[in-house]
């Protein structure tokens, strides 16, 4: 069994996502975790099924601020 390999999104994918979001007035994803996820985001934007809330990740640091 081979180990799981997660490939980072390419610069071309990230640029294309930014361009598509800008052209269509969409909020870009908060983060893109992998090359596969970038492909999924592009496909969803092109099919008009993109929901930026689906790509929000709870990083958690907001809750740890002493002044909040």
N, C-alpha and C positions, 0 to 999 in steps of 0.2 A: 504494500500500500504506500503510495507516495504522499508526502505532506501537502496540506492545503496551501496553495500559493495565491495571494491576493495581489493583483497588479494595480499600481496607482493609475489614476486617470491620466491620459496624455494631455499635454498643453493644447493640442489641437481640439480635443474633446471639450476641455474647459472653455476655450475661446469660442467654440461653436455654441455651447450652452449659453454663455454670456450674450452672444450675438442674437440668438433666438429669443432669449428673454427680453433683451432690449428692444428688438424689432416688434415684439408682440405685447409689450407692456406688462410682462410677467415679472414677478419677484424671483430672482435666481435662488437656487438651493443654498441653504446655509453651509453645507459641506457636501462634498462628493467623495465617498469612501473608497471607490474602486473603479477600475476601467469598465467593469460590467454595469455598475450602477450608473456611470456616465452614459453608457449606451442606452440604458433603460430610460433615463431622463430625456435624452434626445428623442427617442421613439415616442414617449408620452407627449412631449411638446408638439411634435409633428402630427400626432393623432388627436390633438386638442384634449388630452386626458391628464395633463400635468397639474398636480396639486403641490405647491411648494411646502405646505404643511406636512406632507408625507416625508419630506427630506429634512425635517428639523430634528436635531439630536439634542437630548438633554445633557449638556456638558456638566451641569451641576455647580459650576463655580459661582454663579449668581447668588446661590443660597448661602455661600460661605463668607460673604462680604461683611465685615464687622459693622459697617455703617448703614446697612440696609434694614 
